[in-house]
């Protein structure tokens, strides 16, 4: 049993490293507050280098309010149905935006997952 747990931990670490280096924006959120538990390097760059781990999406990205993304996350969690959006602009605060927000556009997939 201990050996199986060790193999599972190694496999999980390898998978996390693949996600960390993936050329896509990846974030994993947990619970009804959509708390960040994992983001990869590309996602960190997308949100202007902010450390969002442990924060709720609403606290970490307050400038996203009113853009419909929080509601999409709530709906995915409530229904268990995935959402796929393409070419959806999102306005995020970045170092180059000053007091405003820069527009970013990226494919968006929100899918429920078992914990």
Secondary structure, 3 states (H helix, E strand, C coil): CHHHHHHHHHHHHHHHHHHHHCCCCCEEEECCCCEEEEECHHHHHHCCCCCCCCCEHHHHCHHHCCCCHHHHHHHHHHHCCCEEEEEEEEEECCHHHCCCCEEEEEEEEECCCCC
